[in-house]
Amino acid sequence: LNRPAAQLKGSSDQLIDRLVAARPDQRDDLVIELGRRGPQIIPQAVAAYEKASNDPELRMQLAAAIFRTRSKTEAIPALERLLEKEKDPAVRNEIQNHILSLRYRTTP
């Protein structure tokens, strides 16, 4: 993509579809933009995560998008639900780190 995340257009659903279809090295801008859109993207990100059973990198990036919303009240429970089902140790570790970071954030 190689463009600033602020220039990414489309609905959150469209961005998640683009994220799922993109190569791993093309996903960073989409993750950033989704996080900027706030907690309203969490349900779509969770749904996409649950469909990405064969792509641990995508699951990590979807978890990162949820984390980037910075919404303790909505992101933490969503990440905890994903953690319960996650089998990949690297993905589990990433989700656990996101949860801890959100729990111990001192700024709103």
Secondary structure, 3 states (H helix, E strand, C coil): CCCCHHHCCCCHHHHHHHHHHCCHHHCHHHHHHHHHCCHHHHHHHHHHHHHCCCCHHHHHHHHHHHHHCCCHHHHHHHHHHHHHHCCCHHHHHHHHHHHHHHHCCCCC
